[in-house]
Amino acid sequence: MILFIEKGIRGGISVCCNRYSEANNKYMPEYDASDTTKSLLYLDVNNLYGWAMAQPLPLEGFEWADTAIDVTSVLDDSPIGYILQVDLEYPEVLHDLHKDFPFCAEHRVSPASELSKLMANLYNKKEYIHHSSN
């Protein structure tokens, strides 16, 4: 069970995001009403590590479950958490929407490197370990 849990530990993410975007809304001097309205939002998020370290951690009572679990019914603040091993298919229809920050990062070797990095990508995943609160 320890090896299973350790397999789900990933660390920091390496990702390339869209570096340029242009707003188009009524507050912009060059607003084009015939084009799609678009606003930009900048977030300077601090203390993510501190927040994560303040979350409750499991101490005991680990057990394997062989029953079907409806993960959509598990509350974020539930006293019971689940670590799941899943196969994920990333539908092509979501690729354009998610291309700047794909879900479910995994360790991969970059084609330009011999080193493994934690990368966000649009590939399907086999036996991906995922905690229910993430």
C-alpha positions, 0 to 999 in steps of 0.5 A: 500500500505504501508503494501505491501511495508513493506512486501518486506523489509527483512534486512541482509541475513544468508547463508552458502556458500561453504567453500572449492574450488580448482583451476585448471588452467595453473597458478597452479603448479598441473594443470591437463589439462584433468580436467575442468579449474577452477579459483578462485576469491576473492572480498573484497567488501566495502561500500555496505550499503553506496552505497545502501543509495546513490540510489534514493528513491521514494517520491511520485506518488505511484499507483497500476498497473493492467496491465501486465509488462515486467520486462525484459524491465525495465532499471536499471536506469529507473525513474519508478520502480515497486514493484512486488508480484510474485509466484516463482518456483525454478526449480530443474535443478538450485539447484546444480548451486545455492546451495551456494547462492540461489536467493530470500531470505525469512524469515523462522524459522530454524528447530534448532531454534525458531527464524526467520532468513532471509535465502537464500533457494531453495524453491518455493515462494508464493506472494514474494515481489520483487523490479524491480531494485533488 
